[in-house]
C-alpha cells in the first residue's frame, strides 16, 4: 500500500487545457485551440494544434471525413457511456488498443495500453477479434495490420492521426538516397573481404510500412527505442555503415553511447545532393542519420533540466532518447516509455521525477504514483498534435459503426509491402544483444 504525499493529480490533459482556456489555471499551452475538438482541423491542411503544428504535412496524407454531428456535440459523459455500451455489445469481436501518449479519456477504454510494438503484440494475442481499434497514429495501425490475421480489420479512429516524424522519411526520398549512396559507395549488396556490405538500412518503428518494406528488401532491420543498441550491434556485424531513419536523435544518441564519434555520423538532408555531405564524409561514415525528428521530444531543453534541478534539489531527470543529444547528455537517464514507466515503478523511496516525454503519459504516471512527485520537464502543456487527433468522439463513432455491421477507417498494407516489412520486423525479433 502506497502513501499519497501529494494532492491527487488529474491525469487528464484535456481538463488542464480547458482550465487554461477558461483562465482558471496558471499553466500555459502552446495552442489554446487544443481545447477544441480535433474535428475542427480535419478539413484543414496541416497537423493541427500541438507540438508538430509547425511541421509540413505531406500532400496525399490520409484525410478524415466529417465526424457526424452527434459525436461532435456529445459531452464527455455521453461519449463514455456510448463507448462502454458499444464495447459490451461487441464483446470479444473487438480489441481496443491505446498508446501511452493518448489522452486519458481514450486510454480509459483501452483493453491494452503500451508503446506501439507492445500494442501490435497484444493485437496478435486476440485472433478471435474481428476488429482491432488502434488508438494511436497511422504507422502503428499499419504495424498492427502487418502482425495481425488477414481477416482481422485494423481500424484507426481518425485517419488524420499521422505522425510528423514518420512523414519525414518519404519512400521516394529514401529510394533516391539509396541510389545516391550506391554512386558513392559502389554496389550496396556486395560484401567486402570481411563479409560486410557497404551500408545496411535501419528504420525506427516510427516509420511507414513502405519504409519498413524498403528496409526488408535491402537486408535491413527495424528497431524500437528499447532495442536500438542491440539492432545497431546486429548491423555493425553485417555492414560497414548504417543508414538510420527517420529519427536522427535516436540514431545519434544510441550510436554515441556505443563509441561512434559525431564526425562519423553525417546528417542526410533529403533536400540536398548527397544529403548535404561530401563523398569523403559518406565514405568515412559509420552511421548516416536521416534528417528527421519528433516535434514532441524536440521541445525538451538543457535549460529546462537546469531549472528542474534548481527548483527541485535531488530531482531524477529521465528523458526519452528521441530528445536532442545535449538533453540526453544532461539528463540522469534516458530510455523508452517502457523504461521510464519501469524506472518510476521500481523507485522504493518517495522521489521527484522530471520526465522528458509526451505530457499525457507523464500526467498519467503522476496520477498512478502519488507517492512520488512527477512532472513534465516542459512547463508548457503541448501534447503530440497527431495523437491528439484521436478523441472519444471518434472512438464512439467507429465502435458504433462496427455494431451496425460497417467497418470504417480500415488500414491495410498491400502484400508487396507487407512481406518484406515483416522480414525486417522478424530480423529485429531475432536480433540478440
Ligand atoms: S510523439 Fe513524436 S514520434 Fe510519437 S506520434 Fe507524436 S510526432 Fe510521432
Boltz pocket constraint, residues with backbone or C-beta under 6 A from the ligand:
constraints:
  - pocket:
      binder: B
      contacts: [[A, 52], [A, 101], [A, 137], [A, 162], [A, 163], [A, 164], [A, 165], [A, 166], [A, 206], [A, 293], [A, 294], [A, 295], [A, 296], [A, 297], [A, 358], [A, 384], [A, 385], [A, 386], [A, 387]]
      max_distance: 6.0
